Amino acid sequence: MFAQLPEIALDLALAWLAGSLIGLERSHNGRAAGFRTHAIVALAAAASMIVTFEPQIVPAAVLGGARLDPGRIAQGVMTGVGFIGAGVIFKEGVSVQGLTTAACIWATSAIGLLFGLSLYAAGVLVTAAVLVSLTVFRWLENILPENTYAIATFRFAVAEAPTEEGLRDLLDRSRVTLTDASFALRDGGLVEFHGTLKTTEAHGLGRLAERLRTTKGLAEFHLARVSK
């Protein structure tokens, strides 16, 4: 076993470093599963692979002459880490948060497996690709135009409720469009409009909210963003 210690230490150290780098980006952006979580996931995944390929660590006598199956170990690691990733995904209203962090945890486990197999080049490449996806792609997302969607509800007093066309004209002034509109008459003499809003403006929903605050006859409105 002692002859393999330098290689084992290198495998674990590289896995730990890769997981730490990915986790550092997550911690920097305020994610709950950050620096320590990713470092431990990578270490555990690497250790799992090392155990299967280092018979000195787990003697055959302990296993009754059998040998650990690396494929099953890897499958078990990826499945188990999937449950950890699911724990960081949560739904807030109509928005889903934590998907990127869950994907990072899953990718980190795969990186740990690569380093545990001494596949250093592949481990480094995957680590670099994940970091590029988290940093460079975030920058690209911020500069590229995107469509922003929101679930909207508007309630007007019956006497001052606009027509559907009038509501669309009001929204167009903030460069927001309404789709999938539905209508209802609520208790208290309120007409309700419900639908999906779409805008290509970064602050389109904010401008709309300011305009709605001073809209005559509007008793209540609710805008729930469903995209970044």
C-alpha positions as CSV (number, residue, x, y, z in Angstrom):
1,M,0.0,0.0,0.0
2,F,2.8,2.4,0.9
3,A,4.2,2.2,-2.6
4,Q,0.9,3.6,-4.0
5,L,0.6,6.4,-1.5
6,P,2.1,9.1,-3.7
7,E,-0.3,8.3,-6.5
8,I,-3.2,8.0,-4.2
9,A,-2.3,11.4,-2.6
10,L,-2.0,13.0,-6.0
11,D,-5.4,11.7,-7.1
12,L,-7.1,12.9,-3.9
13,A,-5.3,16.2,-4.0
14,L,-6.4,17.0,-7.6
15,A,-9.9,15.9,-6.9
16,W,-10.0,18.1,-3.8
17,L,-8.6,21.1,-5.7
18,A,-11.0,20.7,-8.6
19,G,-14.0,20.5,-6.3
20,S,-12.8,23.4,-4.3
21,L,-12.4,25.6,-7.4
22,I,-16.0,24.9,-8.5
23,G,-17.3,25.3,-5.0
24,L,-15.5,28.6,-4.6
25,E,-17.5,30.0,-7.5
26,R,-20.7,28.8,-6.0
27,S,-19.8,30.3,-2.6
28,H,-18.9,33.6,-4.2
29,N,-22.4,33.8,-5.7
30,G,-24.1,33.1,-2.4
31,R,-25.1,29.5,-2.9
32,A,-25.7,27.3,0.1
33,A,-23.9,24.3,-1.4
34,G,-20.5,25.9,-2.0
35,F,-16.8,25.6,-1.2
36,R,-16.9,22.8,1.4
37,T,-19.7,20.8,-0.2
38,H,-18.1,20.5,-3.6
39,A,-14.6,19.8,-2.1
40,I,-16.0,16.9,-0.1
41,V,-18.1,15.5,-2.9
42,A,-15.0,15.4,-5.2
43,L,-12.9,13.8,-2.5
44,A,-15.5,11.1,-1.7
45,A,-15.9,10.3,-5.4
46,A,-12.2,10.0,-5.9
47,A,-11.8,7.8,-2.8
48,S,-14.6,5.5,-4.1
49,M,-12.7,4.9,-7.3
50,I,-9.3,4.5,-5.5
51,V,-10.8,1.8,-3.3
52,T,-11.9,-0.3,-6.4
53,F,-8.4,-0.2,-8.0
54,E,-6.2,-0.5,-5.0
55,P,-6.6,-4.1,-3.7
56,Q,-4.1,-3.3,-0.9
57,I,-6.7,-0.9,0.7
58,V,-9.4,-3.6,0.7
59,P,-7.8,-7.0,0.7
60,A,-9.5,-9.7,-1.3
61,A,-9.9,-11.8,1.9
62,V,-12.2,-9.1,3.3
63,L,-14.4,-9.4,0.2
64,G,-14.4,-13.2,0.2
65,G,-12.2,-13.4,-2.8
66,A,-14.4,-11.1,-4.9
67,R,-13.4,-7.8,-6.5
68,L,-15.2,-4.5,-6.3
69,D,-16.8,-3.6,-9.6
70,P,-15.7,-0.1,-10.6
71,G,-18.7,0.4,-12.9
72,R,-21.2,-0.3,-10.0
73,I,-19.2,1.9,-7.6
74,A,-19.3,4.8,-10.1
75,Q,-23.0,4.3,-10.7
76,G,-23.7,4.3,-7.0
77,V,-21.7,7.5,-6.5
78,M,-23.5,9.3,-9.3
79,T,-26.9,8.1,-8.0
80,G,-26.1,9.1,-4.4
81,V,-24.8,12.5,-5.4
82,G,-28.0,13.0,-7.4
83,F,-29.9,12.9,-4.1
84,I,-27.6,15.6,-2.7
85,G,-28.2,17.7,-5.8
86,A,-31.9,17.4,-5.4
87,G,-31.7,18.8,-1.9
88,V,-30.4,22.2,-3.3
89,I,-33.3,22.6,-5.8
90,F,-36.3,24.5,-4.4
91,K,-39.4,26.1,-5.9
92,E,-40.2,29.6,-5.0
93,G,-43.6,30.6,-6.4
94,V,-43.4,29.7,-10.0
95,S,-39.6,30.0,-10.2
96,V,-37.2,27.1,-9.7
97,Q,-33.9,27.8,-8.0
98,G,-30.7,25.7,-7.5
99,L,-30.6,23.8,-10.8
100,T,-27.1,25.1,-11.7
101,T,-25.7,24.2,-8.2
102,A,-27.3,20.8,-8.4
103,A,-25.6,20.3,-11.8
104,C,-22.3,21.5,-10.4
105,I,-22.5,18.9,-7.6
106,W,-23.2,16.1,-10.0
107,A,-20.4,17.3,-12.3
108,T,-18.0,17.5,-9.4
109,S,-18.7,13.9,-8.5
110,A,-17.8,12.9,-12.0
111,I,-14.6,14.9,-11.8
112,G,-13.7,13.2,-8.6
113,L,-14.2,9.8,-10.3
114,L,-11.9,10.8,-13.1
115,F,-9.1,11.9,-10.7
116,G,-9.7,8.7,-8.7
117,L,-9.0,6.8,-11.9
118,S,-5.8,8.8,-12.4
119,L,-7.3,10.3,-15.6
120,Y,-5.7,13.6,-14.9
121,A,-6.1,15.2,-18.4
122,A,-9.8,14.4,-18.5
123,G,-10.3,15.6,-15.0
124,V,-8.6,18.9,-15.7
125,L,-10.5,19.4,-18.9
126,V,-13.9,18.8,-17.3
127,T,-13.0,21.1,-14.4
128,A,-12.0,23.8,-16.8
129,A,-15.2,23.3,-18.8
130,V,-17.4,23.6,-15.7
131,L,-15.6,26.8,-14.5
132,V,-15.9,28.3,-18.0
133,S,-19.6,27.4,-18.0
134,L,-20.1,29.1,-14.6
135,T,-18.1,32.3,-15.2
136,V,-17.8,33.0,-18.9
137,F,-21.3,31.8,-19.7
138,R,-22.7,33.9,-16.9
139,W,-21.0,37.0,-18.5
140,L,-22.5,36.0,-21.9
141,E,-26.0,35.6,-20.3
142,N,-25.7,39.2,-19.0
143,I,-24.8,40.8,-22.3
144,L,-27.0,38.7,-24.7
145,P,-30.6,39.8,-25.2
146,E,-33.1,37.5,-23.5
147,N,-36.8,37.1,-23.2
148,T,-38.2,37.6,-19.7
149,Y,-41.5,36.0,-18.7
150,A,-43.9,36.6,-15.8
151,I,-47.2,35.3,-14.7
152,A,-49.4,38.3,-14.2
153,T,-52.7,39.1,-12.5
154,F,-54.5,42.4,-12.8
155,R,-57.7,43.3,-10.9
156,F,-59.7,46.4,-11.9
157,A,-62.8,48.0,-10.5
158,V,-65.7,47.0,-12.7
159,A,-66.7,50.5,-13.6
160,E,-63.1,51.4,-14.7
161,A,-61.9,48.1,-16.1
162,P,-60.3,48.3,-19.5
163,T,-61.1,46.1,-22.5
164,E,-58.5,43.4,-23.4
165,E,-57.3,45.8,-26.1
166,G,-57.0,48.6,-23.7
167,L,-54.9,46.4,-21.3
168,R,-52.6,45.4,-24.1
169,D,-52.1,49.1,-25.1
170,L,-51.2,49.8,-21.4
171,L,-48.6,47.0,-21.4
172,D,-47.2,48.0,-24.8
173,R,-46.1,51.4,-23.4
174,S,-43.6,49.4,-21.2
175,R,-42.7,47.1,-24.1
176,V,-44.4,44.2,-22.5
177,T,-46.8,41.8,-24.4
178,L,-49.6,39.7,-22.9
179,T,-50.4,36.2,-24.0
180,D,-52.7,33.4,-22.9
181,A,-55.1,35.9,-21.4
182,S,-58.1,34.8,-19.3
183,F,-60.8,36.9,-17.6
184,A,-62.9,36.5,-14.5
185,L,-65.4,38.5,-12.3
186,R,-64.4,38.4,-8.7
187,D,-66.2,39.2,-5.4
188,G,-66.1,42.8,-4.5
189,G,-66.8,44.1,-8.0
190,L,-63.4,43.4,-9.5
191,V,-62.6,42.3,-13.0
192,E,-59.5,40.0,-13.1
193,F,-57.2,39.6,-16.1
194,H,-54.7,36.7,-15.9
195,G,-52.0,35.8,-18.3
196,T,-48.3,35.5,-19.3
197,L,-46.2,38.6,-19.9
198,K,-43.2,38.7,-22.1
199,T,-40.5,41.4,-22.5
200,T,-37.1,41.7,-24.1
201,E,-36.2,44.7,-22.0
202,A,-34.0,44.1,-19.0
203,H,-36.1,46.4,-16.8
204,G,-39.3,46.0,-18.6
205,L,-41.2,44.5,-15.7
206,G,-39.9,47.1,-13.3
207,R,-41.1,49.9,-15.6
208,L,-44.4,48.2,-15.9
209,A,-44.8,48.0,-12.1
210,E,-44.1,51.7,-11.8
211,R,-46.7,52.5,-14.4
212,L,-49.3,50.2,-12.9
213,R,-49.0,51.9,-9.5
214,T,-50.6,55.0,-11.0
215,T,-53.1,53.3,-13.3
216,K,-56.6,54.5,-12.7
217,G,-59.0,51.9,-11.6
218,L,-56.4,49.2,-10.9
219,A,-57.1,47.8,-7.5
220,E,-54.4,45.1,-7.4
221,F,-51.7,43.5,-9.5
222,H,-49.2,40.7,-9.1
223,L,-46.2,40.0,-11.3
224,A,-44.3,36.7,-10.7
225,R,-41.2,36.4,-12.8
226,V,-40.6,32.9,-14.2
227,S,-37.2,33.4,-15.8
228,K,-33.9,35.0,-15.0
